[in-house]
């Protein structure tokens, strides 16, 4: 079939009396008693993806072999065409019921659903009627007021209004930056010659300031050793120009001197800053002194920090251009800088130094995303029980958000944070192991696209993520409880529930998005609404928390139900489990990952599910070939007295070939299952019916392949495309 074909898999659970089928032979049934799974040696499947079309053709031919001699049954002729059993349509006796049944929890007998169009036949507790009646919660980019109409951002879109008015096109800034960076090193021996060379490309005060600012940031290295020892050395403008080494005061002094020669008004401001080694509520601020610049352009005042624009300090100085420190956004700048000896009310807020020291530290993404601290306005969070819930609202969507929690010695803690999105609100649940002081940092990205730059400096930013750092907000958490709390998870990730980019993959949560799901009597489920054509593939895993390497395939089943995808989980015992989903779309390069914590309590009789790690039901290729399911809303086929069917239709112009395979995936497989594929044509459509007869109780997987008859059959060892349709059927 190749990648142009389609595959559909169904799991059938049988709950029949074997004796009812022994010796049964209805005159108008075309059933091959030899067509058991054991006899279908040509059909093999591992991990839902290793079946070749050649093998599928072989199994159909083996199953159909007893019918190759044309038979006349009640006046109707049966036969084989291209490995597919073809029967003319015939009436079934009234005694054969074709109604769907439910799989009730535990070992209760099945019951026919009262409304099979709304109730999942696999789990009657899943009723999609409420989702059809009530609006689905808005999720993803559409939930953020500033993200609805601006999915593709330019760097200048990250600027605050005052800066954006001065710089409507960032390309001009990149030209000035290139000129500054490529300035010959020998010119630094003479400040007059250096400034004259730099400003040859500048046509305004703004452009003069920019080219000088970028040169100083790029050609001056922070004196880390001097900062640590307190031996700052000579930080005069002349000394910094000569040595290329300075602390914050030296950067500011050089900016003042060079701007004066260019005719740009620039003054030095000193005060305190929330830089390296700071945390909210820090008792001694003597080590947090800092210096920066105030500039005037066309009569308006702006703030710049050349030291922070040049890079950052951890164990050493790392050069990294920070666009946000040039003509900085006033409120964000005031959150980090507190001046001494200037008119605070005119430039900064009216808060006192004590109030300033008690506020959360806002990162570069805070202003851009429109951050609102909902639950905690102060920078110190008190946690008397060693746990807390932090809630934040954003006006613009951020992706790949991650909580970093460290103890007092700087060690990162794993598994202490869960975060999840609801509309434009991010909740972060924190459980700390013991009493103490902890730092909390939330980071994110403007785009969910991967960025391979790492710590490499981007000299000429091309994307907004190159120009703006990823910190959103920082807190200090003071835990004072005596109880030791266990980690909530053992994984590195801490974003749970659905990520914001899930709608890009064709799914959206049908309920309020949460990080945890409470199991009832060992059973839990998560429901998603399909968008557009839905995802191309979904894979699901369940693991016990603390044992992530052991997959529990018999504890999860993902079902297609009309326009919904339902992930069913059956916990084997009380405890915590992680449900992980990998969603793939033909339009995206990477898979989207969703993770939920399943909390299971109490005593119950465990239920073993079939081994179906991949989602069931028709996929995008199924529809792409023009195939349709008739009278079927769910990928769960419930058989009645061991018998059931699946009907696939398409236009007569398609001339589709349907190939099937049946596999017993019960806990103790008996391989007692038969099927026949029949194809009929009318004037308007081709109708293919897959009839099932299951003789023992258990689960079976029905796999369908489809391809136009005009295509040649591939070689037996050619792998079938993994993006196939899967279906689950039960008896």
PyMOL commands that set and color helices and strands:
alter all, ss='L'
color gray80, all
select helices_A, chain A and resi 2-4+18-21+53-67+129-133+141-143+155-158+161-166+170-181+185-189+191-201+205-219+224-229+237-243+248-262+286-288+306-310+323-325+330-336+344-347+353-357+364-369+464-467+502-505+553-555+620-624
alter helices_A, ss='H'
color red, helices_A
select strands_A, chain A and resi 6-14+71-73+76-81+84-87+221-222+245-246+265-273+289-297+300-304+311-313+317-319+337-339+361-362+372-373+380-383+387-393+399-406+417-422+425-431+436-445+471-479+507-509+516-518+523-530+537-544+556-561+564-570+575-584+592-600+628-629+636-638+643-651+656-664+673-681+685-694+698-708+728-730
alter strands_A, ss='S'
color yellow, strands_A
deselect
rebuild
show_as cartoon
